[in-house]
């Protein structure tokens, strides 16, 4: 069971991570804009690099969006009093796991079962 101070610290960390992700959203959006087909301005290899960069930016944006959803879910669990309990087995999530990933929703045992 987490103390009130630990819960407050986790809330602060989660809110900071959300602010950081939301602040970087416009840069990620700009990086994933459509690559122009103008061959006179951009050589073929440069265009291929731009397409690769665009694909990487889109993947990064998708991961960031997924993390935003996980962090918002963690805030909801903080609000309803279920933060720190595994959503599958209701057992406490190890404080070290929450320290490493404040958005963690499942305990190590359930995570291992999902992967195995």
ABEGO torsion letter per residue (X at the ends): XBBAAAAAAAAAAAAAAAAAAAAAAAAAAAAABBBBABAAABBAAAAAAAAAAAAAAAAAAAAAAAAAAAAAAAAAAAAAGABGBBAAAGBBBBAAAAAABAABABBAAAAAAAAX
